[in-house]
Amino acid sequence: MPNPKYKTPKSKTRRRRSHLALSAPNTVPCPQCHEPRLPHHVCLNCGTYNGRTVIEVEKTKG
């Protein structure tokens, strides 16, 4: 395998890696319980999606 002939400068390496940063996932409030959830996903707090109950969620005490 070929090896680089010269050392890659730090600026070129950092410019290339500038697009590798991670971003936080986008959340929207649930219409029923107003907890943050991922868009187009079932709310894990109340179990609703698109205005109807999809999954039964056990209620915790406290």
C-alpha positions as CSV (number, residue, x, y, z in Angstrom):
1,M,0.0,0.0,0.0
2,P,1.3,3.5,-0.8
3,N,2.3,5.7,2.0
4,P,2.0,9.5,2.1
5,K,5.2,11.3,0.9
6,Y,4.7,14.3,3.1
7,K,3.1,15.0,6.5
8,T,-0.4,16.3,6.3
9,P,-0.7,19.7,7.9
10,K,-2.9,20.1,11.0
11,S,-5.1,22.6,9.2
12,K,-6.0,20.2,6.4
13,T,-6.7,17.4,8.8
14,R,-8.9,19.7,11.0
15,R,-10.7,21.1,7.9
16,R,-11.5,17.5,6.8
17,R,-12.8,16.6,10.3
18,S,-15.0,19.7,10.7
19,H,-18.0,17.8,9.5
20,L,-17.7,14.9,11.9
21,A,-19.3,16.6,14.9
22,L,-22.3,15.0,16.4
23,S,-25.5,16.9,17.0
24,A,-28.2,16.4,19.5
25,P,-31.4,14.6,18.3
26,N,-34.3,16.8,17.4
27,T,-37.2,16.5,19.9
28,V,-40.8,17.7,19.8
29,P,-43.3,17.9,22.6
30,C,-45.9,15.2,22.8
31,P,-49.4,16.6,22.2
32,Q,-51.0,14.6,25.1
33,C,-48.4,14.7,27.9
34,H,-46.1,17.4,26.6
35,E,-42.9,15.3,27.3
36,P,-40.1,15.6,24.7
37,R,-40.1,12.7,22.1
38,L,-38.5,12.0,18.8
39,P,-40.6,13.1,15.7
40,H,-42.6,10.3,14.1
41,H,-42.1,8.0,17.1
42,V,-44.5,6.7,19.8
43,C,-44.3,8.7,23.0
44,L,-42.6,6.5,25.6
45,N,-44.2,8.4,28.4
46,C,-47.9,8.0,27.5
47,G,-47.8,5.5,24.6
48,T,-49.7,7.6,22.1
49,Y,-49.0,8.2,18.4
50,N,-51.1,10.3,16.0
51,G,-53.7,11.0,18.6
52,R,-54.4,7.3,19.6
53,T,-53.0,4.9,22.1
54,V,-50.6,2.5,20.5
55,I,-48.9,0.8,23.5
56,E,-49.9,0.4,27.1
57,V,-47.4,2.0,29.4
58,E,-47.3,1.0,33.1
59,K,-47.7,3.8,35.5
60,T,-45.0,4.1,38.0
61,K,-45.6,5.3,41.6
62,G,-44.1,8.6,42.5
